[in-house]
Amino acid sequence: MPYLFGGLVIVNAITLGYYLFVQQPSSTQTVEAAKAEITQPLAFTNSAKYIPPVIGSKD
């Protein structure tokens, strides 16, 4: 039984190493659409002027 467990651990480590380091991930259509959406400029509003002053300040 320990040999079976050790063998499974080794197979798991080899499989993990293959998927992490050898195989390059391929981009799916969903990922490409998300990347295209992210590269568009985002609307930005500076909300710092709406932050109340620190308690104890005279502002």
C-alpha distance matrix in Angstrom:
0.0 3.8 5.4 5.1 6.4 8.6 9.8 10.7 12.5 14.4 15.4 16.6 18.5 20.1 21.1 22.6 24.4 25.8 27.2 28.5 30.2 30.7 31.6 34.9 35.3 38.1 40.7 41.1 44.5 43.7 42.9 46.1 48.2 46.9 47.7 51.2 51.7 50.7 53.0 56.1 58.1 57.3 60.0 60.2 62.2 62.7 62.2 62.8 66.4 65.4 63.4 65.4 66.6 64.8 65.9 68.7 69.9 73.5 72.8
3.8 0.0 3.8 5.4 5.1 6.0 8.4 9.8 10.5 12.2 14.1 15.2 16.4 18.3 19.8 20.9 22.4 24.3 25.8 26.7 28.1 29.0 30.3 33.5 34.1 37.1 39.8 40.5 44.0 43.1 42.1 45.2 47.4 45.9 46.5 50.1 50.7 49.4 51.6 54.7 56.6 55.9 58.7 58.6 60.6 60.9 60.6 60.9 64.6 63.7 61.6 63.6 64.7 62.8 63.9 66.6 67.8 71.4 70.7
5.4 3.8 0.0 3.8 5.4 5.0 6.0 8.5 9.8 10.4 12.1 14.0 15.2 16.4 18.1 19.7 20.9 22.4 24.3 25.5 26.6 27.0 28.4 31.8 32.7 35.7 38.5 39.4 42.9 42.4 41.3 44.3 46.7 45.4 45.8 49.3 50.2 49.1 51.1 54.3 56.3 55.8 58.8 58.9 61.1 61.5 61.4 61.8 65.5 64.8 62.8 65.0 66.1 64.3 65.6 68.4 69.4 72.9 72.1
5.1 5.4 3.8 0.0 3.8 5.5 5.1 6.2 8.6 9.9 10.5 12.1 14.2 15.3 16.3 18.2 19.9 21.0 22.6 24.1 25.6 25.8 26.8 30.2 30.7 33.5 36.2 36.8 40.3 39.7 38.9 41.9 44.1 43.0 43.7 47.1 47.9 47.0 49.1 52.2 54.3 53.8 56.7 57.0 59.3 59.9 59.7 60.3 64.0 63.2 61.4 63.6 64.9 63.3 64.6 67.5 68.4 72.0 71.0
6.4 5.1 5.4 3.8 0.0 3.8 5.4 5.1 6.2 8.7 9.9 10.5 12.3 14.3 15.3 16.4 18.3 20.0 21.2 22.3 24.0 24.8 25.8 28.9 29.4 32.3 34.8 35.5 38.9 38.1 37.1 40.2 42.4 41.0 41.7 45.2 45.8 44.7 46.9 50.0 51.9 51.3 54.1 54.2 56.3 56.8 56.5 57.1 60.8 59.9 58.0 60.2 61.4 59.7 60.9 63.8 64.8 68.4 67.5
8.6 6.0 5.0 5.5 3.8 0.0 3.8 5.4 5.1 6.2 8.7 9.8 10.6 12.4 14.2 15.3 16.5 18.4 20.1 20.9 22.2 23.0 24.5 27.7 28.6 31.7 34.4 35.5 39.1 38.4 37.1 40.1 42.5 41.1 41.4 44.9 45.8 44.5 46.4 49.7 51.6 51.1 54.1 54.1 56.3 56.7 56.6 57.0 60.7 60.1 58.1 60.3 61.4 59.6 61.1 63.8 64.7 68.2 67.4
9.8 8.4 6.0 5.1 5.4 3.8 0.0 3.8 5.4 5.1 6.2 8.5 9.8 10.6 12.2 14.1 15.3 16.5 18.5 19.9 20.9 21.2 22.5 25.9 26.9 29.8 32.7 33.7 37.3 36.9 35.7 38.6 41.1 40.0 40.3 43.7 44.8 43.7 45.6 48.9 51.0 50.7 53.8 54.1 56.5 57.1 57.1 57.7 61.5 60.9 59.1 61.5 62.7 61.2 62.7 65.6 66.3 69.8 68.7
10.7 9.8 8.5 6.2 5.1 5.4 3.8 0.0 3.8 5.4 5.1 6.0 8.5 9.8 10.4 12.0 14.1 15.2 16.5 18.0 19.7 20.1 20.9 24.2 24.7 27.5 30.2 30.9 34.5 33.9 32.9 35.9 38.2 37.0 37.6 41.0 41.9 40.9 42.9 46.1 48.3 47.8 50.8 51.2 53.5 54.2 54.2 54.9 58.6 57.9 56.2 58.7 60.0 58.5 60.1 63.0 63.8 67.2 66.1
12.5 10.5 9.8 8.6 6.2 5.1 5.4 3.8 0.0 3.8 5.5 5.0 6.1 8.7 9.9 10.4 12.2 14.2 15.5 16.2 17.9 19.0 20.1 23.2 23.8 27.0 29.6 30.6 34.2 33.4 32.0 35.1 37.5 36.0 36.3 39.9 40.7 39.4 41.4 44.6 46.6 46.1 49.1 49.2 51.5 52.0 51.9 52.5 56.2 55.6 53.8 56.1 57.3 55.8 57.3 60.2 60.9 64.4 63.3
14.4 12.2 10.4 9.9 8.7 6.2 5.1 5.4 3.8 0.0 3.8 5.4 5.0 6.2 8.6 9.8 10.5 12.2 14.4 15.2 16.1 16.8 18.4 21.7 22.9 26.1 29.0 30.4 34.1 33.7 32.1 34.8 37.5 36.3 36.3 39.8 40.9 39.6 41.3 44.7 46.8 46.6 49.7 49.9 52.4 52.9 53.1 53.6 57.4 57.0 55.3 57.8 58.9 57.4 59.2 61.9 62.5 65.9 64.8
15.4 14.1 12.1 10.5 9.9 8.7 6.2 5.1 5.5 3.8 0.0 3.8 5.5 5.1 6.1 8.5 9.8 10.5 12.4 14.2 15.3 15.4 16.4 19.8 20.8 23.7 26.7 27.8 31.4 31.2 29.9 32.6 35.3 34.3 34.5 37.9 39.1 38.1 39.8 43.2 45.5 45.4 48.6 49.0 51.6 52.4 52.7 53.5 57.2 56.7 55.2 57.9 59.2 57.9 59.8 62.7 63.1 66.5 65.2
16.6 15.2 14.0 12.1 10.5 9.8 8.5 6.0 5.0 5.4 3.8 0.0 3.8 5.5 5.1 6.1 8.5 9.9 10.7 12.1 14.1 14.8 15.4 18.5 19.0 22.0 24.7 25.7 29.3 28.8 27.4 30.3 32.8 31.6 31.9 35.3 36.3 35.2 37.2 40.4 42.6 42.3 45.4 45.8 48.2 49.0 49.2 49.9 53.7 53.1 51.6 54.2 55.6 54.3 56.1 59.1 59.6 62.9 61.6
18.5 16.4 15.2 14.2 12.3 10.6 9.8 8.5 6.1 5.0 5.5 3.8 0.0 3.8 5.5 5.1 6.0 8.5 10.0 10.4 11.8 13.1 14.5 17.5 18.5 21.9 24.6 26.2 29.9 29.3 27.5 30.3 33.0 31.5 31.4 35.0 36.1 34.7 36.4 39.8 41.8 41.6 44.8 45.0 47.5 48.0 48.3 48.9 52.7 52.4 50.7 53.4 54.5 53.1 55.1 57.9 58.3 61.6 60.3
20.1 18.3 16.4 15.3 14.3 12.4 10.6 9.8 8.7 6.2 5.1 5.5 3.8 0.0 3.8 5.5 5.1 6.1 8.7 9.9 10.4 10.7 12.3 15.7 17.2 20.4 23.5 25.2 29.0 28.9 27.1 29.6 32.5 31.5 31.2 34.6 36.1 34.9 36.2 39.7 42.0 42.1 45.5 45.9 48.6 49.3 49.9 50.5 54.3 54.1 52.7 55.5 56.7 55.5 57.6 60.4 60.6 63.9 62.5
21.1 19.8 18.1 16.3 15.3 14.2 12.2 10.4 9.9 8.6 6.1 5.1 5.5 3.8 0.0 3.8 5.5 5.1 6.3 8.6 10.1 10.1 10.5 13.8 14.7 17.6 20.7 22.0 25.7 25.7 24.1 26.7 29.5 28.6 28.6 31.9 33.3 32.4 34.0 37.3 39.7 39.8 43.1 43.8 46.5 47.4 48.0 48.9 52.6 52.3 51.1 53.9 55.4 54.4 56.5 59.4 59.6 62.8 61.2
22.6 20.9 19.7 18.2 16.4 15.3 14.1 12.0 10.4 9.8 8.5 6.1 5.1 5.5 3.8 0.0 3.8 5.4 5.3 6.0 8.4 9.7 10.3 13.0 13.5 16.9 19.5 21.1 24.8 24.3 22.4 25.2 27.9 26.6 26.5 30.0 31.2 29.9 31.6 34.9 37.1 37.1 40.3 40.7 43.4 44.1 44.7 45.4 49.2 48.9 47.5 50.4 51.7 50.7 52.8 55.7 55.9 59.1 57.6
24.4 22.4 20.9 19.9 18.3 16.5 15.3 14.1 12.2 10.5 9.8 8.5 6.0 5.1 5.5 3.8 0.0 3.8 5.6 5.2 5.8 7.3 9.2 11.9 13.5 17.1 19.9 22.1 25.8 25.6 23.4 25.7 28.7 27.5 26.9 30.3 31.9 30.4 31.6 35.2 37.3 37.6 40.9 41.3 44.0 44.7 45.4 46.0 49.8 49.8 48.4 51.3 52.5 51.4 53.7 56.5 56.5 59.7 58.1
25.8 24.3 22.4 21.0 20.0 18.4 16.5 15.2 14.2 12.2 10.5 9.9 8.5 6.1 5.1 5.4 3.8 0.0 3.8 5.6 5.6 5.0 6.2 9.6 11.5 14.6 17.9 20.0 23.8 24.1 22.0 24.1 27.3 26.5 25.9 29.1 30.9 29.9 31.0 34.5 36.9 37.4 40.9 41.6 44.5 45.4 46.4 47.2 50.9 51.0 49.8 52.9 54.2 53.4 55.8 58.6 58.5 61.6 59.9
27.2 25.8 24.3 22.6 21.2 20.1 18.5 16.5 15.5 14.4 12.4 10.7 10.0 8.7 6.3 5.3 5.6 3.8 0.0 3.8 5.9 6.1 5.3 7.8 8.6 11.9 14.8 16.7 20.5 20.5 18.5 20.8 23.8 23.0 22.6 25.9 27.5 26.5 27.9 31.3 33.7 34.1 37.5 38.3 41.3 42.3 43.2 44.2 47.9 47.8 46.8 49.9 51.4 50.7 53.1 56.0 55.9 58.9 57.1
28.5 26.7 25.5 24.1 22.3 20.9 19.9 18.0 16.2 15.2 14.2 12.1 10.4 9.9 8.6 6.0 5.2 5.6 3.8 0.0 3.8 6.3 6.8 8.1 9.1 12.9 15.3 17.7 21.4 21.0 18.5 20.8 23.8 22.5 21.7 25.2 26.8 25.3 26.5 30.0 32.2 32.5 35.9 36.4 39.2 40.0 40.9 41.7 45.4 45.5 44.3 47.4 48.7 47.9 50.3 53.2 53.0 56.0 54.3
30.2 28.1 26.6 25.6 24.0 22.2 20.9 19.7 17.9 16.1 15.3 14.1 11.8 10.4 10.1 8.4 5.8 5.6 5.9 3.8 0.0 3.8 6.1 7.6 10.0 13.6 16.4 19.2 22.8 23.0 20.3 22.0 25.3 24.2 23.0 26.3 28.2 26.6 27.4 31.0 33.2 33.9 37.4 37.8 40.8 41.5 42.7 43.3 47.1 47.4 46.3 49.4 50.6 49.8 52.4 55.1 54.7 57.7 55.9
30.7 29.0 27.0 25.8 24.8 23.0 21.2 20.1 19.0 16.8 15.4 14.8 13.1 10.7 10.1 9.7 7.3 5.0 6.1 6.3 3.8 0.0 3.8 6.4 9.5 12.5 15.8 18.6 22.3 23.0 20.6 21.9 25.5 24.9 23.7 26.7 29.0 27.8 28.4 32.0 34.5 35.4 39.0 39.8 43.0 43.9 45.2 46.0 49.7 50.0 49.1 52.4 53.6 53.0 55.6 58.4 57.9 60.9 59.0
31.6 30.3 28.4 26.8 25.8 24.5 22.5 20.9 20.1 18.4 16.4 15.4 14.5 12.3 10.5 10.3 9.2 6.2 5.3 6.8 6.1 3.8 0.0 3.8 6.3 9.1 12.6 15.1 18.8 19.6 17.5 18.9 22.4 22.1 21.1 24.1 26.3 25.6 26.3 29.8 32.5 33.4 37.0 38.1 41.3 42.6 43.9 45.0 48.6 48.8 48.1 51.4 52.9 52.5 55.1 58.0 57.6 60.4 58.3
34.9 33.5 31.8 30.2 28.9 27.7 25.9 24.2 23.2 21.7 19.8 18.5 17.5 15.7 13.8 13.0 11.9 9.6 7.8 8.1 7.6 6.4 3.8 0.0 3.8 6.4 9.6 12.6 16.2 17.1 14.6 15.7 19.3 19.0 17.7 20.6 23.0 22.2 22.7 26.2 28.9 30.1 33.7 34.9 38.2 39.5 41.0 42.2 45.7 46.0 45.5 48.9 50.5 50.3 53.0 55.9 55.3 58.0 55.8
35.3 34.1 32.7 30.7 29.4 28.6 26.9 24.7 23.8 22.9 20.8 19.0 18.5 17.2 14.7 13.5 13.5 11.5 8.6 9.1 10.0 9.5 6.3 3.8 0.0 3.8 6.5 9.3 12.9 13.5 11.2 12.7 16.1 15.8 15.0 17.9 20.1 19.6 20.5 23.8 26.7 27.5 31.2 32.5 35.7 37.3 38.6 40.1 43.5 43.6 43.3 46.7 48.4 48.3 51.1 54.1 53.5 56.1 53.9
38.1 37.1 35.7 33.5 32.3 31.7 29.8 27.5 27.0 26.1 23.7 22.0 21.9 20.4 17.6 16.9 17.1 14.6 11.9 12.9 13.6 12.5 9.1 6.4 3.8 0.0 3.8 6.4 9.9 11.3 9.5 10.3 13.7 14.3 13.6 16.0 18.4 18.6 19.3 22.4 25.6 26.7 30.3 32.0 35.4 37.3 38.8 40.5 43.8 43.9 43.9 47.4 49.3 49.5 52.3 55.4 54.7 57.1 54.7
40.7 39.8 38.5 36.2 34.8 34.4 32.7 30.2 29.6 29.0 26.7 24.7 24.6 23.5 20.7 19.5 19.9 17.9 14.8 15.3 16.4 15.8 12.6 9.6 6.5 3.8 0.0 3.8 6.7 8.0 5.9 6.5 10.0 10.6 10.1 12.4 14.7 15.1 16.0 18.9 22.2 23.3 26.9 28.8 32.2 34.2 35.8 37.7 40.9 41.0 41.1 44.7 46.8 47.2 50.0 53.2 52.3 54.6 52.0
41.1 40.5 39.4 36.8 35.5 35.5 33.7 30.9 30.6 30.4 27.8 25.7 26.2 25.2 22.0 21.1 22.1 20.0 16.7 17.7 19.2 18.6 15.1 12.6 9.3 6.4 3.8 0.0 3.8 5.4 5.3 6.3 8.7 10.0 10.7 12.5 14.3 15.5 16.9 19.2 22.6 23.4 26.8 29.0 32.3 34.6 36.0 38.2 41.3 41.1 41.4 44.9 47.2 47.8 50.5 53.8 53.0 55.3 52.6
44.5 44.0 42.9 40.3 38.9 39.1 37.3 34.5 34.2 34.1 31.4 29.3 29.9 29.0 25.7 24.8 25.8 23.8 20.5 21.4 22.8 22.3 18.8 16.2 12.9 9.9 6.7 3.8 0.0 3.8 5.5 5.1 6.1 8.6 9.9 10.5 12.2 14.2 15.6 17.2 20.8 21.7 24.9 27.5 30.8 33.4 34.9 37.4 40.2 39.9 40.6 44.2 46.7 47.5 50.2 53.5 52.7 54.7 51.9
43.7 43.1 42.4 39.7 38.1 38.4 36.9 33.9 33.4 33.7 31.2 28.8 29.3 28.9 25.7 24.3 25.6 24.1 20.5 21.0 23.0 23.0 19.6 17.1 13.5 11.3 8.0 5.4 3.8 0.0 3.8 5.5 5.2 6.2 8.7 9.9 10.6 12.3 14.5 16.0 19.3 19.6 22.7 25.1 28.2 30.8 32.0 34.5 37.4 36.9 37.4 40.9 43.5 44.3 46.9 50.3 49.5 51.7 48.9
42.9 42.1 41.3 38.9 37.1 37.1 35.7 32.9 32.0 32.1 29.9 27.4 27.5 27.1 24.1 22.4 23.4 22.0 18.5 18.5 20.3 20.6 17.5 14.6 11.2 9.5 5.9 5.3 5.5 3.8 0.0 3.8 5.4 5.1 6.2 8.6 9.8 10.5 12.4 14.7 17.9 18.4 21.8 23.8 27.1 29.4 30.8 33.0 36.0 35.8 36.2 39.7 42.0 42.7 45.4 48.7 47.9 50.1 47.4
46.1 45.2 44.3 41.9 40.2 40.1 38.6 35.9 35.1 34.8 32.6 30.3 30.3 29.6 26.7 25.2 25.7 24.1 20.8 20.8 22.0 21.9 18.9 15.7 12.7 10.3 6.5 6.3 5.1 5.5 3.8 0.0 3.8 5.4 5.1 6.2 8.6 9.9 10.8 13.0 16.5 17.7 21.2 23.6 27.1 29.5 31.3 33.5 36.4 36.5 37.1 40.8 43.1 44.0 46.9 50.1 49.0 51.0 48.1
48.2 47.4 46.7 44.1 42.4 42.5 41.1 38.2 37.5 37.5 35.3 32.8 33.0 32.5 29.5 27.9 28.7 27.3 23.8 23.8 25.3 25.5 22.4 19.3 16.1 13.7 10.0 8.7 6.1 5.2 5.4 3.8 0.0 3.8 5.5 5.1 6.2 8.7 10.2 11.3 14.9 15.7 18.9 21.6 24.9 27.7 29.3 31.9 34.6 34.4 35.3 39.0 41.5 42.6 45.5 48.7 47.6 49.5 46.5
46.9 45.9 45.4 43.0 41.0 41.1 40.0 37.0 36.0 36.3 34.3 31.6 31.5 31.5 28.6 26.6 27.5 26.5 23.0 22.5 24.2 24.9 22.1 19.0 15.8 14.3 10.6 10.0 8.6 6.2 5.1 5.4 3.8 0.0 3.8 5.4 5.0 6.1 8.7 10.3 13.4 13.6 16.9 19.1 22.4 24.9 26.4 28.8 31.7 31.5 32.1 35.8 38.2 39.2 42.0 45.3 44.2 46.2 43.4
47.7 46.5 45.8 43.7 41.7 41.4 40.3 37.6 36.3 36.3 34.5 31.9 31.4 31.2 28.6 26.5 26.9 25.9 22.6 21.7 23.0 23.7 21.1 17.7 15.0 13.6 10.1 10.7 9.9 8.7 6.2 5.1 5.5 3.8 0.0 3.8 5.4 5.1 6.3 9.0 12.1 13.2 16.8 18.8 22.4 24.6 26.5 28.6 31.6 31.8 32.4 36.1 38.3 39.3 42.3 45.4 44.1 46.1 43.2
51.2 50.1 49.3 47.1 45.2 44.9 43.7 41.0 39.9 39.8 37.9 35.3 35.0 34.6 31.9 30.0 30.3 29.1 25.9 25.2 26.3 26.7 24.1 20.6 17.9 16.0 12.4 12.5 10.5 9.9 8.6 6.2 5.1 5.4 3.8 0.0 3.8 5.5 5.4 6.9 10.6 12.3 15.7 18.3 22.0 24.6 26.7 29.1 31.7 32.0 33.1 36.8 39.1 40.4 43.5 46.5 45.1 46.8 43.7
51.7 50.7 50.2 47.9 45.8 45.8 44.8 41.9 40.7 40.9 39.1 36.3 36.1 36.1 33.3 31.2 31.9 30.9 27.5 26.8 28.2 29.0 26.3 23.0 20.1 18.4 14.7 14.3 12.2 10.6 9.8 8.6 6.2 5.0 5.4 3.8 0.0 3.8 5.6 5.7 8.9 9.6 12.8 15.6 19.0 21.8 23.7 26.3 28.8 28.9 30.0 33.7 36.2 37.6 40.6 43.7 42.4 44.0 40.9
50.7 49.4 49.1 47.0 44.7 44.5 43.7 40.9 39.4 39.6 38.1 35.2 34.7 34.9 32.4 29.9 30.4 29.9 26.5 25.3 26.6 27.8 25.6 22.2 19.6 18.6 15.1 15.5 14.2 12.3 10.5 9.9 8.7 6.1 5.1 5.5 3.8 0.0 3.8 5.4 7.7 8.1 11.8 13.7 17.3 19.6 21.6 23.8 26.6 26.9 27.7 31.5 33.7 34.9 38.0 41.1 39.7 41.5 38.5
53.0 51.6 51.1 49.1 46.9 46.4 45.6 42.9 41.4 41.3 39.8 37.2 36.4 36.2 34.0 31.6 31.6 31.0 27.9 26.5 27.4 28.4 26.3 22.7 20.5 19.3 16.0 16.9 15.6 14.5 12.4 10.8 10.2 8.7 6.3 5.4 5.6 3.8 0.0 3.8 6.4 8.5 12.3 14.3 18.0 20.2 22.7 24.7 27.3 28.2 29.1 32.9 35.0 36.3 39.5 42.4 40.7 42.4 39.3
56.1 54.7 54.3 52.2 50.0 49.7 48.9 46.1 44.6 44.7 43.2 40.4 39.8 39.7 37.3 34.9 35.2 34.5 31.3 30.0 31.0 32.0 29.8 26.2 23.8 22.4 18.9 19.2 17.2 16.0 14.7 13.0 11.3 10.3 9.0 6.9 5.7 5.4 3.8 0.0 3.8 6.4 9.7 12.3 16.0 18.7 21.3 23.7 25.9 26.6 28.1 31.8 34.1 35.7 39.0 41.8 40.0 41.4 38.1
58.1 56.6 56.3 54.3 51.9 51.6 51.0 48.3 46.6 46.8 45.5 42.6 41.8 42.0 39.7 37.1 37.3 36.9 33.7 32.2 33.2 34.5 32.5 28.9 26.7 25.6 22.2 22.6 20.8 19.3 17.9 16.5 14.9 13.4 12.1 10.6 8.9 7.7 6.4 3.8 0.0 3.8 6.7 9.0 12.7 15.2 18.0 20.4 22.4 23.4 25.0 28.7 30.9 32.7 36.0 38.7 36.8 38.0 34.6
57.3 55.9 55.8 53.8 51.3 51.1 50.7 47.8 46.1 46.6 45.4 42.3 41.6 42.1 39.8 37.1 37.6 37.4 34.1 32.5 33.9 35.4 33.4 30.1 27.5 26.7 23.3 23.4 21.7 19.6 18.4 17.7 15.7 13.6 13.2 12.3 9.6 8.1 8.5 6.4 3.8 0.0 3.8 6.1 9.8 12.6 15.0 17.6 19.7 20.3 21.8 25.6 27.9 29.8 32.9 35.8 34.1 35.3 32.0
60.0 58.7 58.8 56.7 54.1 54.1 53.8 50.8 49.1 49.7 48.6 45.4 44.8 45.5 43.1 40.3 40.9 40.9 37.5 35.9 37.4 39.0 37.0 33.7 31.2 30.3 26.9 26.8 24.9 22.7 21.8 21.2 18.9 16.9 16.8 15.7 12.8 11.8 12.3 9.7 6.7 3.8 0.0 3.8 6.8 10.1 12.5 15.4 17.0 17.5 19.5 23.2 25.7 27.9 31.0 33.8 31.9 32.9 29.5
60.2 58.6 58.9 57.0 54.2 54.1 54.1 51.2 49.2 49.9 49.0 45.8 45.0 45.9 43.8 40.7 41.3 41.6 38.3 36.4 37.8 39.8 38.1 34.9 32.5 32.0 28.8 29.0 27.5 25.1 23.8 23.6 21.6 19.1 18.8 18.3 15.6 13.7 14.3 12.3 9.0 6.1 3.8 0.0 3.8 6.5 9.1 11.8 13.6 14.4 16.2 19.9 22.2 24.3 27.5 30.3 28.3 29.4 26.0
62.2 60.6 61.1 59.3 56.3 56.3 56.5 53.5 51.5 52.4 51.6 48.2 47.5 48.6 46.5 43.4 44.0 44.5 41.3 39.2 40.8 43.0 41.3 38.2 35.7 35.4 32.2 32.3 30.8 28.2 27.1 27.1 24.9 22.4 22.4 22.0 19.0 17.3 18.0 16.0 12.7 9.8 6.8 3.8 0.0 3.8 5.9 9.0 10.3 10.9 13.1 16.7 19.1 21.5 24.6 27.3 25.3 26.2 22.7
62.7 60.9 61.5 59.9 56.8 56.7 57.1 54.2 52.0 52.9 52.4 49.0 48.0 49.3 47.4 44.1 44.7 45.4 42.3 40.0 41.5 43.9 42.6 39.5 37.3 37.3 34.2 34.6 33.4 30.8 29.4 29.5 27.7 24.9 24.6 24.6 21.8 19.6 20.2 18.7 15.2 12.6 10.1 6.5 3.8 0.0 3.8 5.6 7.2 8.7 10.5 14.1 16.0 18.4 21.7 24.2 22.0 22.9 19.5
62.2 60.6 61.4 59.7 56.5 56.6 57.1 54.2 51.9 53.1 52.7 49.2 48.3 49.9 48.0 44.7 45.4 46.4 43.2 40.9 42.7 45.2 43.9 41.0 38.6 38.8 35.8 36.0 34.9 32.0 30.8 31.3 29.3 26.4 26.5 26.7 23.7 21.6 22.7 21.3 18.0 15.0 12.5 9.1 5.9 3.8 0.0 3.8 5.5 5.5 7.1 10.8 13.3 15.7 18.7 21.5 19.6 20.7 17.4
62.8 60.9 61.8 60.3 57.1 57.0 57.7 54.9 52.5 53.6 53.5 49.9 48.9 50.5 48.9 45.4 46.0 47.2 44.2 41.7 43.3 46.0 45.0 42.2 40.1 40.5 37.7 38.2 37.4 34.5 33.0 33.5 31.9 28.8 28.6 29.1 26.3 23.8 24.7 23.7 20.4 17.6 15.4 11.8 9.0 5.6 3.8 0.0 3.8 5.4 5.5 9.0 10.6 12.8 16.1 18.6 16.5 17.8 14.6
66.4 64.6 65.5 64.0 60.8 60.7 61.5 58.6 56.2 57.4 57.2 53.7 52.7 54.3 52.6 49.2 49.8 50.9 47.9 45.4 47.1 49.7 48.6 45.7 43.5 43.8 40.9 41.3 40.2 37.4 36.0 36.4 34.6 31.7 31.6 31.7 28.8 26.6 27.3 25.9 22.4 19.7 17.0 13.6 10.3 7.2 5.5 3.8 0.0 3.8 5.6 8.1 9.7 12.7 15.8 17.9 15.5 16.0 12.5
65.4 63.7 64.8 63.2 59.9 60.1 60.9 57.9 55.6 57.0 56.7 53.1 52.4 54.1 52.3 48.9 49.8 51.0 47.8 45.5 47.4 50.0 48.8 46.0 43.6 43.9 41.0 41.1 39.9 36.9 35.8 36.5 34.4 31.5 31.8 32.0 28.9 26.9 28.2 26.6 23.4 20.3 17.5 14.4 10.9 8.7 5.5 5.4 3.8 0.0 3.8 6.3 9.2 12.2 14.8 17.4 15.7 16.3 13.0
63.4 61.6 62.8 61.4 58.0 58.1 59.1 56.2 53.8 55.3 55.2 51.6 50.7 52.7 51.1 47.5 48.4 49.8 46.8 44.3 46.3 49.1 48.1 45.5 43.3 43.9 41.1 41.4 40.6 37.4 36.2 37.1 35.3 32.1 32.4 33.1 30.0 27.7 29.1 28.1 25.0 21.8 19.5 16.2 13.1 10.5 7.1 5.5 5.6 3.8 0.0 3.8 6.5 8.9 11.6 14.6 13.2 14.6 11.9
65.4 63.6 65.0 63.6 60.2 60.3 61.5 58.7 56.1 57.8 57.9 54.2 53.4 55.5 53.9 50.4 51.3 52.9 49.9 47.4 49.4 52.4 51.4 48.9 46.7 47.4 44.7 44.9 44.2 40.9 39.7 40.8 39.0 35.8 36.1 36.8 33.7 31.5 32.9 31.8 28.7 25.6 23.2 19.9 16.7 14.1 10.8 9.0 8.1 6.3 3.8 0.0 3.8 6.6 8.6 11.4 10.3 11.6 9.3
66.6 64.7 66.1 64.9 61.4 61.4 62.7 60.0 57.3 58.9 59.2 55.6 54.5 56.7 55.4 51.7 52.5 54.2 51.4 48.7 50.6 53.6 52.9 50.5 48.4 49.3 46.8 47.2 46.7 43.5 42.0 43.1 41.5 38.2 38.3 39.1 36.2 33.7 35.0 34.1 30.9 27.9 25.7 22.2 19.1 16.0 13.3 10.6 9.7 9.2 6.5 3.8 0.0 3.8 6.3 8.4 6.7 8.4 6.5
64.8 62.8 64.3 63.3 59.7 59.6 61.2 58.5 55.8 57.4 57.9 54.3 53.1 55.5 54.4 50.7 51.4 53.4 50.7 47.9 49.8 53.0 52.5 50.3 48.3 49.5 47.2 47.8 47.5 44.3 42.7 44.0 42.6 39.2 39.3 40.4 37.6 34.9 36.3 35.7 32.7 29.8 27.9 24.3 21.5 18.4 15.7 12.8 12.7 12.2 8.9 6.6 3.8 0.0 3.8 6.2 5.7 8.8 8.5
65.9 63.9 65.6 64.6 60.9 61.1 62.7 60.1 57.3 59.2 59.8 56.1 55.1 57.6 56.5 52.8 53.7 55.8 53.1 50.3 52.4 55.6 55.1 53.0 51.1 52.3 50.0 50.5 50.2 46.9 45.4 46.9 45.5 42.0 42.3 43.5 40.6 38.0 39.5 39.0 36.0 32.9 31.0 27.5 24.6 21.7 18.7 16.1 15.8 14.8 11.6 8.6 6.3 3.8 0.0 3.8 5.7 8.7 9.6
68.7 66.6 68.4 67.5 63.8 63.8 65.6 63.0 60.2 61.9 62.7 59.1 57.9 60.4 59.4 55.7 56.5 58.6 56.0 53.2 55.1 58.4 58.0 55.9 54.1 55.4 53.2 53.8 53.5 50.3 48.7 50.1 48.7 45.3 45.4 46.5 43.7 41.1 42.4 41.8 38.7 35.8 33.8 30.3 27.3 24.2 21.5 18.6 17.9 17.4 14.6 11.4 8.4 6.2 3.8 0.0 3.8 6.6 8.9
69.9 67.8 69.4 68.4 64.8 64.7 66.3 63.8 60.9 62.5 63.1 59.6 58.3 60.6 59.6 55.9 56.5 58.5 55.9 53.0 54.7 57.9 57.6 55.3 53.5 54.7 52.3 53.0 52.7 49.5 47.9 49.0 47.6 44.2 44.1 45.1 42.4 39.7 40.7 40.0 36.8 34.1 31.9 28.3 25.3 22.0 19.6 16.5 15.5 15.7 13.2 10.3 6.7 5.7 5.7 3.8 0.0 3.8 5.6
73.5 71.4 72.9 72.0 68.4 68.2 69.8 67.2 64.4 65.9 66.5 62.9 61.6 63.9 62.8 59.1 59.7 61.6 58.9 56.0 57.7 60.9 60.4 58.0 56.1 57.1 54.6 55.3 54.7 51.7 50.1 51.0 49.5 46.2 46.1 46.8 44.0 41.5 42.4 41.4 38.0 35.3 32.9 29.4 26.2 22.9 20.7 17.8 16.0 16.3 14.6 11.6 8.4 8.8 8.7 6.6 3.8 0.0 3.8
72.8 70.7 72.1 71.0 67.5 67.4 68.7 66.1 63.3 64.8 65.2 61.6 60.3 62.5 61.2 57.6 58.1 59.9 57.1 54.3 55.9 59.0 58.3 55.8 53.9 54.7 52.0 52.6 51.9 48.9 47.4 48.1 46.5 43.4 43.2 43.7 40.9 38.5 39.3 38.1 34.6 32.0 29.5 26.0 22.7 19.5 17.4 14.6 12.5 13.0 11.9 9.3 6.5 8.5 9.6 8.9 5.6 3.8 0.0
